């Protein structure tokens, strides 16, 4: 009888700690409203900071392994490795990306968010910004982490010279 009482007492003492541990491991819910917009804007800043500094390890972590990346000039890439390799070959130490204006963010129920915006690309060596493009990113929130699962980069145009 004494052992059963000790087991029950141990269970009652451990229960609140186990509940706290389980709660601590549960990822936060997908933010909504302005908080979702701030979250996606922060992610955009982080992913393109890694892009601009050729931090390919960090850059790659923002894409799902099976990302679909559609580019009007470059075609389709269907893996994180392909996106990172194309960035290494075509972007690193050559071009930087700058956001033009603000982004639009729309929630996707039980999944994540859509991010829409415009960006421009500038040569690293001259600083001259030569082209703009539009983008559409689908962000998934899973297990406490955000990753892009679909990327569309389109309507790339040269920036006309000033008159």
Buried (B, 14 or more C-beta within 10 A) or exposed (E): EEEEEEEEEEEEEEEEEEEEEEEEEEEEEBBEEEEBBEBBBEBBEBBBBBBBEBEBEBBBBBBBEEBBBBBEEEEEBEBBEBBBBBBBEEBBEEBBBEBBEEBEBEBEEEBBBBBEBBBBBBEBEEEEBEBBBBBBBBBBBEEEEBBBBBBBBEEBEEEEEEE
